[in-house]
Amino acid sequence: MKFDIEYKTLESVAGPLLVVGKVGNAKYNEIVRIKLHNGEERLGQVLDTSDTKAIVQVFGPTDGINIDNTSVSFLGETFMVGVSEEMLGRVFDGQGRPRDGSGEIAYREKRDINGEPINPVSRVYPSDFIETGISAIDGLDTLVRGQKLPIFSSSGLPHNQLMAQITRQANVKNSSEEFAVVFAGIGVTYDDYSYFINEFKKTGALKRAVAFINLADDPSIERIITPRLALTTAEYLAYEKGMHVLVILTDMTNYAEALRELSSAREEVPGRRGYPGYMYTDLASLYERAGIVKGKKGSITQLDIVTMPSDDVTHPIPDLTGYITEGQIFLSRDLVNKGIYPAVQPLGSLSRLMNNGIGAGKTREDHKGVSDQLYGSYAKAQDAKNLSAIVGVEALSESDKRYLKFGDEFEKRFLGQGLYERRSIEETLELGWELLSMLPAEELTRIKKEYIEKYYKKETLHKAK
């Protein structure tokens, strides 16, 4: 096949798909140029091939395409994206075209959006603390440089506000190296798009960010491309320019829905709830692009929003995501109903790499003990709350009443935080000690005695009584 040949052998148009006949050696994922009779050009991607046919997914509507006067050229390459440091501070659409009206960019080079897998031998184990400025994350479910950590949310919960706040505030603790954010909005509404961009501009966060936005009314095929554009850009900034890059992908549920739609169009045998059987592998191809590489100065850390359909954590999307990633942060509808933001539910959340990024020289020597004790004490507070619902508060023991009060204060003061409030890890740990000091020192069994002697605030217990 010669790349300058225009094939006028279009056999059929079915929804977003074209069937092109008499094509002998088209390649899977190959990009094609579709030329309409009026001179308009659109791009497409090869989804399936046989000895004589190619099935092409169109990037955009198929209006105006007919089998008699439409030509298709196979370009011999997969989807490529131009990359450059000039992309910082810019907003692009789901195909990598400027969306902000600021003109084209002089790209340094073009890269395949599918990237290249990181050799497992060359991976460096994540161990550096990333400070988000949010106590519920920094104190209890610490994010570590090079980690992939999803946020499990649901409709109506403040995941967009949380992501915008993390984008504004995140940095690598005790490091003067450059930090950048690459944001990918996948199938977002126009209201959400406006919110993110206005927040980034208002707070100055856009200066160090690159945003790729695929809107809800954009072609679904773009939802497959958008996160790959973001990750390819992140790899350039991290491994070529030495930056620490935080990649934010929202919403991965929209991505998986587009994957299911594409699979159905290809008439593939469906798996669980109609999703393709290869969805685990496909999601892993995105999540596993986070990490640190030996000999490279930069790194890629991922935060991914996954909205759970019907609040169901066993749904295939959050279920598979949990297997691939290194923990999860849950947002709680109960906390939202109490007026608490950012509504992170600590008892369901976990950062599997947390222990590698905390402690002396990274956060503080008492961090692990404080985190464990806060978890344990909040769990006891929940038990006391459940018991009070049965027997009444007056029937509780003094110890249970103390834990009940601790739980209320923990939710209001530690889990609750202002949308524009940034807390250092030191402030978070001091707040944790203030709350733990509401309890008798002898009940702090998860913290070393030397740290209790150093940080415990006896006057707080006296006030609590």
VOPAGU-2260 file (C-alpha; in pm, 1 decimal, decimal comma):
REM VOPAGU-2260
SITE   aa  ch    i         X         Y         Z
SITE  MET   A    0       0,0       0,0       0,0
SITE  LYS   A    1     129,8     342,4     -90,6
SITE  PHE   A    2      44,9     622,9     145,4
SITE  ASP   A    3     -35,1     870,3    -136,3
SITE  ILE   A    4    -307,9     645,7    -284,3
SITE  GLU   A    5    -664,1     754,4    -227,1
SITE  TYR   A    6    -902,7     461,3    -195,2
SITE  LYS   A    7   -1248,0     525,5    -338,0
SITE  THR   A    8   -1372,5     183,5    -238,8
SITE  LEU   A    9   -1596,1     278,9      51,7
SITE  GLU   A   10   -1852,5      -0,6      90,2
SITE  SER   A   11   -2074,2     117,8     374,0
SITE  VAL   A   12   -2127,8     373,3     651,3
SITE  ALA   A   13   -2267,2     237,4     979,5
SITE  GLY   A   14   -2293,6     494,4    1256,4
SITE  PRO   A   15   -1938,1     615,9    1329,3
SITE  LEU   A   16   -1780,6     333,4    1124,2
SITE  LEU   A   17   -1670,6     312,5     762,0
SITE  VAL   A   18   -1599,7     -11,6     578,5
SITE  VAL   A   19   -1331,6      33,7     309,9
SITE  GLY   A   20   -1285,8    -246,1      56,8
SITE  LYS   A   21    -990,9    -363,2    -155,6
SITE  VAL   A   22    -734,2    -259,5     109,4
SITE  GLY   A   23    -467,3    -522,8     143,0
SITE  ASN   A   24    -236,0    -423,5     426,0
SITE  ALA   A   25    -395,5    -168,5     655,9
SITE  LYS   A   26    -266,6    -177,6    1013,7
SITE  TYR   A   27    -458,7    -184,4    1340,7
SITE  ASN   A   28    -477,2     167,2    1495,1
SITE  GLU   A   29    -345,7     323,4    1173,3
SITE  ILE   A   30    -464,1     678,8    1111,5
SITE  VAL   A   31    -656,1     754,5     791,9
SITE  ARG   A   32    -754,4    1077,8     620,7
SITE  ILE   A   33   -1112,6    1091,4     492,7
SITE  LYS   A   34   -1185,1    1341,2     214,6
SITE  LEU   A   35   -1545,5    1436,4     139,7
SITE  HIS   A   36   -1681,1    1549,2    -194,9
SITE  ASN   A   37   -1681,2    1915,6     -81,2
SITE  GLY   A   38   -1311,6    1907,5       6,8
SITE  GLU   A   39   -1367,1    1874,3     384,4
SITE  GLU   A   40   -1122,5    1639,7     556,0
SITE  ARG   A   41   -1168,5    1428,0     868,8
SITE  LEU   A   42    -945,9    1184,4    1048,3
SITE  GLY   A   43   -1021,2     827,1    1142,2
SITE  GLN   A   44    -853,1     523,9    1292,8
SITE  VAL   A   45    -841,7     163,4    1175,4
SITE  LEU   A   46   -1027,9     -58,7    1423,0
SITE  ASP   A   47   -1016,0    -389,5    1238,1
SITE  THR   A   48    -864,5    -533,5     923,4
SITE  SER   A   49    -887,2    -840,0     704,4
SITE  ASP   A   50    -719,8    -943,8     382,4
SITE  THR   A   51    -939,1    -713,9     175,2
SITE  LYS   A   52   -1119,2    -475,1     409,8
SITE  ALA   A   53   -1056,0    -217,1     680,5
SITE  ILE   A   54   -1305,2     -88,5     937,5
SITE  VAL   A   55   -1243,2     276,6    1022,9
SITE  GLN   A   56   -1373,0     474,2    1321,3
SITE  VAL   A   57   -1428,8     841,8    1227,9
SITE  PHE   A   58   -1312,3    1120,0    1461,0
SITE  GLY   A   59   -1628,4    1321,8    1441,0
SITE  PRO   A   60   -1969,0    1290,2    1273,2
SITE  THR   A   61   -2025,7    1084,9     961,1
SITE  ASP   A   62   -2274,1    1336,4     817,7
SITE  GLY   A   63   -2202,7    1406,5     451,9
SITE  ILE   A   64   -2000,3    1088,6     399,6
SITE  ASN   A   65   -2137,3     869,2     123,0
SITE  ILE   A   66   -1993,0     568,8     -52,7
SITE  ASP   A   67   -1985,4     721,9    -400,7
SITE  ASN   A   68   -1763,3    1029,1    -366,3
SITE  THR   A   69   -1561,6     990,5     -46,6
SITE  SER   A   70   -1194,5     890,7     -57,7
SITE  VAL   A   71    -979,8     740,8     219,2
SITE  SER   A   72    -599,0     764,8     247,4
SITE  PHE   A   73    -407,4     537,1     487,5
SITE  LEU   A   74    -122,4     734,3     646,2
SITE  GLY   A   75      92,5     443,6     760,7
SITE  GLU   A   76     127,4     561,7    1121,9
SITE  THR   A   77     -61,2     554,7    1448,4
SITE  PHE   A   78    -191,4     870,7    1615,7
SITE  MET   A   79      96,0    1108,6    1690,6
SITE  VAL   A   80     106,3    1415,1    1913,7
SITE  GLY   A   81     348,4    1704,5    1899,8
SITE  VAL   A   82     525,9    1778,0    2228,7
SITE  SER   A   83     705,3    2086,8    2355,6
SITE  GLU   A   84     765,5    2283,2    2676,1
SITE  GLU   A   85     552,9    2555,2    2517,5
SITE  MET   A   86     248,8    2337,0    2590,6
SITE  LEU   A   87     262,0    2447,1    2955,6
SITE  GLY   A   88     -13,0    2698,0    3021,0
SITE  ARG   A   89    -216,7    2582,6    2721,2
SITE  VAL   A   90    -550,7    2406,1    2670,8
SITE  PHE   A   91    -605,6    2148,7    2392,2
SITE  ASP   A   92    -900,0    1943,8    2269,7
SITE  GLY   A   93    -928,4    1564,6    2268,3
SITE  GLN   A   94    -722,8    1539,2    1948,0
SITE  GLY   A   95    -441,0    1763,2    2070,3
SITE  ARG   A   96    -549,5    2077,5    1882,1
SITE  PRO   A   97    -536,6    2414,2    2064,3
SITE  ARG   A   98    -872,2    2492,2    2227,0
SITE  ASP   A   99    -776,6    2818,4    2401,1
SITE  GLY   A  100    -755,6    3040,6    2092,3
SITE  SER   A  101    -386,8    3118,5    2146,7
SITE  GLY   A  102    -264,3    2977,1    1816,7
SITE  GLU   A  103     -49,5    2684,4    1716,8
SITE  ILE   A  104     266,0    2570,3    1896,5
SITE  ALA   A  105     610,2    2506,0    1750,0
SITE  TYR   A  106     646,3    2143,0    1853,0
SITE  ARG   A  107     989,9    1994,2    1925,1
SITE  GLU   A  108     896,6    1647,4    1804,2
SITE  LYS   A  109     606,2    1410,2    1746,4
SITE  ARG   A  110     543,2    1099,5    1952,3
SITE  ASP   A  111     318,1     794,4    1927,8
SITE  ILE   A  112      39,3     841,6    2184,7
SITE  ASN   A  113      56,9     474,4    2283,9
SITE  GLY   A  114     400,4     534,6    2433,4
SITE  GLU   A  115     651,9     265,9    2515,4
SITE  PRO   A  116     622,8      30,7    2814,1
SITE  ILE   A  117     863,7      96,1    3100,2
SITE  ASN   A  118    1110,8    -187,3    3144,4
SITE  PRO   A  119    1032,7    -332,3    3491,0
SITE  VAL   A  120    1406,2    -358,9    3562,6
SITE  SER   A  121    1451,0      15,5    3506,1
SITE  ARG   A  122    1167,9     117,7    3741,0
SITE  VAL   A  123    1260,5     292,7    4065,4
SITE  TYR   A  124    1042,9     214,5    4367,5
SITE  PRO   A  125     839,9     526,4    4464,5
SITE  SER   A  126     953,3     680,4    4796,0
SITE  ASP   A  127     914,3    1061,4    4783,7
SITE  PHE   A  128     622,8    1239,0    4953,3
SITE  ILE   A  129     395,7    1459,8    4742,4
SITE  GLU   A  130     224,3    1724,8    4952,7
SITE  THR   A  131    -127,9    1795,3    4829,3
SITE  GLY   A  132    -206,5    2035,5    5114,4
SITE  ILE   A  133    -513,6    1827,3    5205,0
SITE  SER   A  134    -501,2    1668,3    5551,8
SITE  ALA   A  135    -721,0    1367,6    5470,5
SITE  ILE   A  136    -477,4    1266,9    5193,9
SITE  ASP   A  137    -139,7    1383,2    5328,4
SITE  GLY   A  138    -201,5    1257,0    5679,2
SITE  LEU   A  139    -386,1     931,6    5617,4
SITE  ASP   A  140    -351,1     821,7    5252,8
SITE  THR   A  141     -24,7     978,5    5147,6
SITE  LEU   A  142      47,8    1022,7    4777,6
SITE  VAL   A  143     399,5     918,6    4676,4
SITE  ARG   A  144     591,3    1038,0    4369,8
SITE  GLY   A  145     557,6     779,1    4093,3
SITE  GLN   A  146     239,3     626,8    4237,1
SITE  LYS   A  147     -95,3     569,7    4064,6
SITE  LEU   A  148    -379,5     639,9    4307,1
SITE  PRO   A  149    -745,7     653,5    4196,7
SITE  ILE   A  150   -1019,9     853,0    4365,9
SITE  PHE   A  151   -1344,6     653,8    4377,5
SITE  SER   A  152   -1638,3     890,5    4367,9
SITE  SER   A  153   -2001,8     905,3    4256,7
SITE  SER   A  154   -2241,2    1147,8    4094,4
SITE  GLY   A  155   -2292,7    1459,7    4304,4
SITE  LEU   A  156   -1974,4    1421,7    4510,6
SITE  PRO   A  157   -1703,2    1693,3    4505,5
SITE  HIS   A  158   -1438,0    1511,6    4303,0
SITE  ASN   A  159   -1403,6    1799,6    4056,8
SITE  GLN   A  160   -1341,2    2049,6    4336,4
SITE  LEU   A  161   -1092,1    1812,8    4498,4
SITE  MET   A  162    -900,3    1762,7    4174,7
SITE  ALA   A  163    -888,6    2137,8    4109,5
SITE  GLN   A  164    -756,9    2195,3    4462,4
SITE  ILE   A  165    -488,3    1927,7    4423,7
SITE  THR   A  166    -386,8    2079,1    4089,3
SITE  ARG   A  167    -341,5    2419,4    4256,7
SITE  GLN   A  168    -157,8    2297,4    4564,2
SITE  ALA   A  169      45,1    1983,5    4491,9
SITE  ASN   A  170     424,7    1984,8    4508,2
SITE  VAL   A  171     710,4    1751,6    4592,3
SITE  LYS   A  172     811,3    1813,1    4953,2
SITE  ASN   A  173    1166,5    1939,4    5014,4
SITE  SER   A  174    1240,0    1969,8    4643,8
SITE  SER   A  175    1320,0    2272,0    4428,8
SITE  GLU   A  176    1282,1    2077,2    4104,3
SITE  GLU   A  177    1018,4    2178,8    3850,6
SITE  PHE   A  178     667,3    2044,3    3906,5
SITE  ALA   A  179     401,8    2030,1    3634,9
SITE  VAL   A  180      43,5    1908,3    3607,6
SITE  VAL   A  181    -106,7    1741,5    3299,9
SITE  PHE   A  182    -484,1    1736,5    3315,6
SITE  ALA   A  183    -711,3    1524,1    3095,5
SITE  GLY   A  184   -1086,7    1582,9    3101,3
SITE  ILE   A  185   -1254,9    1279,3    2943,7
SITE  GLY   A  186   -1616,3    1328,3    2838,9
SITE  VAL   A  187   -1664,7    1622,1    3075,4
SITE  THR   A  188   -1961,5    1858,2    3054,8
SITE  TYR   A  189   -1911,3    2214,1    2940,4
SITE  ASP   A  190   -1987,9    2335,3    3293,5
SITE  ASP   A  191   -1714,3    2113,8    3436,3
SITE  TYR   A  192   -1472,7    2228,1    3165,1
SITE  SER   A  193   -1545,9    2591,9    3244,7
SITE  TYR   A  194   -1504,1    2527,5    3615,7
SITE  PHE   A  195   -1163,3    2363,4    3576,4
SITE  ILE   A  196   -1021,4    2621,6    3336,7
SITE  ASN   A  197   -1153,0    2918,5    3535,9
SITE  GLU   A  198   -1008,1    2771,8    3856,3
SITE  PHE   A  199    -670,5    2711,5    3692,7
SITE  LYS   A  200    -658,0    3063,2    3550,6
SITE  LYS   A  201    -784,9    3234,5    3867,0
SITE  THR   A  202    -524,9    3071,4    4090,4
SITE  GLY   A  203    -234,5    3077,8    3844,1
SITE  ALA   A  204    -218,2    2696,6    3832,4
SITE  LEU   A  205    -253,2    2697,4    3452,6
SITE  LYS   A  206      99,9    2837,6    3416,2
SITE  ARG   A  207     246,4    2502,8    3514,5
SITE  ALA   A  208     -30,3    2287,8    3363,1
SITE  VAL   A  209    -123,5    2133,4    3028,5
SITE  ALA   A  210    -493,9    2055,8    2980,6
SITE  PHE   A  211    -654,5    1820,6    2727,8
SITE  ILE   A  212   -1033,0    1849,5    2722,8
SITE  ASN   A  213   -1273,8    1608,3    2555,1
SITE  LEU   A  214   -1627,1    1740,2    2602,1
SITE  ALA   A  215   -1933,6    1521,9    2648,0
SITE  ASP   A  216   -2060,1    1606,3    2296,7
SITE  ASP   A  217   -1724,7    1537,1    2130,4
SITE  PRO   A  218   -1679,4    1206,8    1942,4
SITE  SER   A  219   -1651,9     907,2    2175,6
SITE  ILE   A  220   -1338,4     785,9    1995,2
SITE  GLU   A  221   -1165,6    1095,1    2134,9
SITE  ARG   A  222   -1219,9     959,0    2486,3
SITE  ILE   A  223    -985,5     674,8    2395,7
SITE  ILE   A  224    -723,0     917,2    2266,6
SITE  THR   A  225    -739,7    1196,6    2527,6
SITE  PRO   A  226    -570,8    1018,0    2822,9
SITE  ARG   A  227    -300,8     889,6    2589,7
SITE  LEU   A  228    -230,7    1242,0    2465,8
SITE  ALA   A  229    -194,1    1354,0    2827,0
SITE  LEU   A  230      34,7    1067,0    2925,4
SITE  THR   A  231     255,1    1109,2    2618,0
SITE  THR   A  232     294,2    1479,6    2700,3
SITE  ALA   A  233     372,2    1389,1    3060,8
SITE  GLU   A  234     639,5    1141,8    2951,6
SITE  TYR   A  235     808,6    1411,5    2745,2
SITE  LEU   A  236     805,6    1663,9    3030,0
SITE  ALA   A  237     920,5    1405,2    3285,3
SITE  TYR   A  238    1181,2    1202,0    3103,1
SITE  GLU   A  239    1312,6    1459,4    2856,1
SITE  LYS   A  240    1275,4    1783,7    3056,3
SITE  GLY   A  241    1330,9    1642,7    3405,4
SITE  MET   A  242    1002,7    1761,0    3558,4
SITE  HIS   A  243     797,7    1592,4    3828,5
SITE  VAL   A  244     459,4    1554,6    3658,8
SITE  LEU   A  245     123,3    1490,1    3822,3
SITE  VAL   A  246    -123,6    1345,8    3568,4
SITE  ILE   A  247    -491,9    1387,1    3651,3
SITE  LEU   A  248    -737,9    1178,1    3447,4
SITE  THR   A  249   -1109,6    1244,8    3494,2
SITE  ASP   A  250   -1335,8    1060,0    3441,7
SITE  MET   A  251   -1209,1     706,1    3373,7
SITE  THR   A  252   -1567,3     579,6    3378,8
SITE  ASN   A  253   -1635,8     786,6    3065,5
SITE  TYR   A  254   -1324,0     631,5    2911,6
SITE  ALA   A  255   -1446,4     277,9    2987,5
SITE  GLU   A  256   -1792,0     357,9    2847,7
SITE  ALA   A  257   -1631,3     471,4    2523,0
SITE  LEU   A  258   -1427,5     150,2    2520,3
SITE  ARG   A  259   -1750,2     -51,1    2554,4
SITE  GLU   A  260   -1914,1     149,5    2274,7
SITE  LEU   A  261   -1616,8      87,2    2049,0
SITE  SER   A  262   -1613,5    -283,0    2131,4
SITE  SER   A  263   -1983,9    -310,2    2052,6
SITE  ALA   A  264   -1934,2    -133,6    1718,0
SITE  ARG   A  265   -1669,6    -391,6    1633,4
SITE  GLU   A  266   -1915,5    -667,9    1727,8
SITE  GLU   A  267   -1677,5    -818,8    1980,1
SITE  VAL   A  268   -1794,7   -1076,2    2233,4
SITE  PRO   A  269   -1883,6    -876,4    2547,8
SITE  GLY   A  270   -1754,1    -948,8    2897,3
SITE  ARG   A  271   -1894,3    -837,7    3234,3
SITE  ARG   A  272   -2187,9    -596,8    3192,3
SITE  GLY   A  273   -2109,4    -555,9    2824,7
SITE  TYR   A  274   -1754,8    -424,8    2870,5
SITE  PRO   A  275   -1484,6    -584,0    2651,2
SITE  GLY   A  276   -1292,8    -874,7    2796,1
SITE  TYR   A  277    -965,4    -687,6    2743,3
SITE  MET   A  278   -1069,2    -385,7    2953,1
SITE  TYR   A  279    -828,7    -486,2    3233,8
SITE  THR   A  280    -536,3    -487,6    2990,6
SITE  ASP   A  281    -647,2    -162,9    2830,0
SITE  LEU   A  282    -677,7      18,7    3164,0
SITE  ALA   A  283    -340,8    -120,0    3270,1
SITE  SER   A  284    -183,3      24,1    2953,9
SITE  LEU   A  285    -277,8     368,8    3090,5
SITE  TYR   A  286    -220,2     325,9    3463,0
SITE  GLU   A  287     118,0     156,9    3420,5
SITE  ARG   A  288     258,9     462,3    3242,5
SITE  ALA   A  289     309,9     619,3    3584,5
SITE  GLY   A  290     645,9     571,4    3754,1
SITE  ILE   A  291    1008,8     667,0    3795,8
SITE  VAL   A  292    1279,1     544,7    3556,2
SITE  LYS   A  293    1643,0     484,6    3644,1
SITE  GLY   A  294    1869,6     751,4    3503,2
SITE  LYS   A  295    1582,6     992,6    3442,5
SITE  LYS   A  296    1543,6    1301,3    3657,0
SITE  GLY   A  297    1167,1    1339,4    3633,2
SITE  SER   A  298     871,0    1123,3    3730,6
SITE  ILE   A  299     502,9    1064,5    3654,1
SITE  THR   A  300     242,1    1034,6    3927,8
SITE  GLN   A  301    -122,5     959,8    3849,4
SITE  LEU   A  302    -446,5    1061,8    4021,2
SITE  ASP   A  303    -748,4     916,7    3842,6
SITE  ILE   A  304   -1114,8     994,2    3904,1
SITE  VAL   A  305   -1342,0     690,1    3879,5
SITE  THR   A  306   -1712,5     762,0    3931,6
SITE  MET   A  307   -1884,7     443,1    4046,6
SITE  PRO   A  308   -2217,4     380,4    3868,5
SITE  SER   A  309   -2494,3     356,9    4134,2
SITE  ASP   A  310   -2224,5     391,8    4404,8
SITE  ASP   A  311   -2129,1      28,9    4329,9
SITE  VAL   A  312   -1765,5     -45,3    4414,4
SITE  THR   A  313   -1802,2    -395,5    4264,4
SITE  HIS   A  314   -1879,6    -246,6    3921,5
SITE  PRO   A  315   -1619,2    -363,0    3664,7
SITE  ILE   A  316   -1457,9     -19,2    3626,3
SITE  PRO   A  317   -1364,2      49,7    3992,7
SITE  ASP   A  318   -1313,3    -322,7    4050,5
SITE  LEU   A  319   -1048,5    -358,8    3777,6
SITE  THR   A  320    -895,2     -22,2    3861,9
SITE  GLY   A  321    -843,7    -135,2    4219,9
SITE  TYR   A  322    -648,0    -440,4    4102,5
SITE  ILE   A  323    -412,1    -235,4    3885,4
SITE  THR   A  324    -345,7      70,7    4100,3
SITE  GLU   A  325    -175,5     116,1    4437,4
SITE  GLY   A  326    -469,1     189,8    4663,7
SITE  GLN   A  327    -777,4     409,5    4642,6
SITE  ILE   A  328    -931,8     716,6    4799,8
SITE  PHE   A  329   -1307,0     699,4    4863,7
SITE  LEU   A  330   -1534,3    1000,9    4875,2
SITE  SER   A  331   -1829,4     965,6    5112,0
SITE  ARG   A  332   -2187,6    1073,3    5045,7
SITE  ASP   A  333   -2255,0    1068,0    5421,7
SITE  LEU   A  334   -1978,9    1323,1    5482,9
SITE  VAL   A  335   -2111,1    1542,3    5201,2
SITE  ASN   A  336   -2455,7    1532,5    5361,7
SITE  LYS   A  337   -2293,4    1657,5    5683,1
SITE  GLY   A  338   -2146,3    1952,9    5492,5
SITE  ILE   A  339   -1789,0    1823,5    5515,4
SITE  TYR   A  340   -1546,8    1885,9    5228,1
SITE  PRO   A  341   -1347,9    1719,0    5068,5
SITE  ALA   A  342   -1548,6    1423,0    5208,1
SITE  VAL   A  343   -1263,2    1167,8    5200,5
SITE  GLN   A  344   -1375,2     858,2    5392,4
SITE  PRO   A  345   -1060,5     731,4    5567,9
SITE  LEU   A  346   -1196,3     389,8    5667,8
SITE  GLY   A  347   -1240,2     282,0    5305,8
SITE  SER   A  348    -929,2     452,1    5169,2
SITE  LEU   A  349    -578,2     315,8    5136,0
SITE  SER   A  350    -243,1     420,2    4991,3
SITE  ARG   A  351     -31,0     106,2    4954,8
SITE  LEU   A  352     291,0     303,7    4905,3
SITE  MET   A  353     233,0     544,5    5193,0
SITE  ASN   A  354     490,1     387,0    5426,7
SITE  ASN   A  355     764,7     443,2    5167,9
SITE  GLY   A  356     701,0     819,0    5148,9
SITE  ILE   A  357     665,5     915,6    5514,9
SITE  GLY   A  358     882,6     929,7    5826,1
SITE  ALA   A  359    1190,9    1118,9    5936,8
SITE  GLY   A  360    1350,0    1321,9    5657,4
SITE  LYS   A  361    1039,3    1292,4    5439,3
SITE  THR   A  362     745,2    1409,5    5650,1
SITE  ARG   A  363     802,0    1364,7    6024,9
SITE  GLU   A  364     908,9    1077,4    6246,8
SITE  ASP   A  365     566,5    1044,3    6414,0
SITE  HIS   A  366     363,3    1038,3    6091,7
SITE  LYS   A  367     306,1     661,8    6075,2
SITE  GLY   A  368     196,0     637,8    6438,4
SITE  VAL   A  369     -34,0     939,5    6416,1
SITE  SER   A  370    -197,8     802,9    6100,6
SITE  ASP   A  371    -253,3     456,7    6249,3
SITE  GLN   A  372    -390,7     602,3    6573,2
SITE  LEU   A  373    -629,3     835,6    6393,6
SITE  TYR   A  374    -760,8     543,1    6190,4
SITE  GLY   A  375    -805,0     325,1    6497,4
SITE  SER   A  376    -967,0     597,6    6706,9
SITE  TYR   A  377   -1206,1     699,5    6428,6
SITE  ALA   A  378   -1308,0     333,7    6385,7
SITE  LYS   A  379   -1390,2     319,2    6759,4
SITE  ALA   A  380   -1586,2     643,3    6723,3
SITE  GLN   A  381   -1795,0     482,2    6447,5
SITE  ASP   A  382   -1862,0     181,8    6673,2
SITE  ALA   A  383   -1971,1     415,5    6952,9
SITE  LYS   A  384   -2196,6     602,0    6708,6
SITE  ASN   A  385   -2363,1     278,6    6594,9
SITE  LEU   A  386   -2412,1     172,0    6956,7
SITE  SER   A  387   -2564,3     508,8    7051,1
SITE  ALA   A  388   -2821,2     464,8    6775,5
SITE  ILE   A  389   -2942,7     153,0    6957,4
SITE  VAL   A  390   -2914,1     234,5    7329,7
SITE  GLY   A  391   -2894,4     615,1    7322,3
SITE  VAL   A  392   -2603,4     844,3    7405,1
SITE  GLU   A  393   -2678,6     855,4    7778,5
SITE  ALA   A  394   -2636,0     479,3    7808,0
SITE  LEU   A  395   -2281,0     489,7    7665,7
SITE  SER   A  396   -1975,8     453,7    7886,5
SITE  GLU   A  397   -1756,2     756,5    7948,7
SITE  SER   A  398   -1497,2     607,7    7715,3
SITE  ASP   A  399   -1753,9     564,5    7435,4
SITE  LYS   A  400   -1878,1     920,7    7485,4
SITE  ARG   A  401   -1520,4    1046,1    7456,7
SITE  TYR   A  402   -1469,7     858,7    7130,8
SITE  LEU   A  403   -1804,2     984,4    7002,6
SITE  LYS   A  404   -1690,9    1342,4    7061,1
SITE  PHE   A  405   -1351,0    1264,6    6907,1
SITE  GLY   A  406   -1523,1    1132,6    6592,0
SITE  ASP   A  407   -1729,3    1449,2    6550,3
SITE  GLU   A  408   -1426,0    1674,7    6595,0
SITE  PHE   A  409   -1215,1    1456,7    6363,9
SITE  GLU   A  410   -1471,8    1488,6    6084,9
SITE  LYS   A  411   -1519,4    1863,5    6129,4
SITE  ARG   A  412   -1157,8    1970,4    6182,2
SITE  PHE   A  413    -935,7    1706,4    6019,2
SITE  LEU   A  414   -1146,8    1569,5    5732,3
SITE  GLY   A  415   -1316,6    1906,5    5686,0
SITE  GLN   A  416   -1109,0    2169,0    5506,7
SITE  GLY   A  417   -1165,6    2485,0    5306,0
SITE  LEU   A  418   -1168,8    2470,7    4926,6
SITE  TYR   A  419    -877,0    2717,1    4916,5
SITE  GLU   A  420    -714,1    2611,2    5242,8
SITE  ARG   A  421    -367,6    2463,3    5208,9
SITE  ARG   A  422    -219,1    2279,4    5506,6
SITE  SER   A  423     144,4    2178,5    5529,7
SITE  ILE   A  424     218,3    1826,6    5654,1
SITE  GLU   A  425     341,7    1978,9    5980,0
SITE  GLU   A  426       8,2    2156,2    6028,0
SITE  THR   A  427    -175,8    1833,4    5948,2
SITE  LEU   A  428      22,5    1633,3    6204,5
SITE  GLU   A  429     -17,1    1902,0    6470,9
SITE  LEU   A  430    -392,2    1898,7    6410,9
SITE  GLY   A  431    -384,8    1521,3    6443,4
SITE  TRP   A  432    -213,1    1550,1    6781,4
SITE  GLU   A  433    -468,0    1806,1    6900,6
SITE  LEU   A  434    -745,9    1560,5    6825,2
SITE  LEU   A  435    -565,4    1258,2    6970,5
SITE  SER   A  436    -499,1    1456,1    7286,5
SITE  MET   A  437    -874,9    1448,2    7347,9
SITE  LEU   A  438    -813,3    1084,5    7445,9
SITE  PRO   A  439    -613,8     955,9    7745,8
SITE  ALA   A  440    -246,4     904,0    7658,8
SITE  GLU   A  441    -260,3     538,5    7770,5
SITE  GLU   A  442    -513,1     466,5    7493,7
SITE  LEU   A  443    -273,7     580,1    7220,2
SITE  THR   A  444    -138,6     229,5    7175,4
SITE  ARG   A  445     -29,7     270,8    6812,9
SITE  ILE   A  446     222,1     549,6    6877,7
SITE  LYS   A  447     567,2     515,5    7033,0
SITE  LYS   A  448     592,3     647,9    7389,8
SITE  GLU   A  449     873,7     885,7    7295,6
SITE  TYR   A  450     645,4    1059,4    7042,9
SITE  ILE   A  451     360,1    1076,5    7294,2
SITE  GLU   A  452     591,2    1246,0    7542,4
SITE  LYS   A  453     704,8    1491,1    7274,9
SITE  TYR   A  454     376,7    1584,0    7103,0
SITE  TYR   A  455      85,2    1492,9    7333,1
SITE  LYS   A  456    -107,1    1799,8    7448,7
SITE  LYS   A  457    -232,4    1736,7    7804,3
SITE  GLU   A  458    -431,0    2059,8    7818,4
SITE  THR   A  459    -649,2    1939,1    7530,2
SITE  LEU   A  460    -769,1    1636,4    7728,2
SITE  HIS   A  461    -852,7    1862,5    8020,0
SITE  LYS   A  462   -1065,5    2084,6    7794,4
SITE  ALA   A  463   -1235,0    1779,4    7640,4
SITE  LYS   A  464   -1349,9    1665,9    7982,6
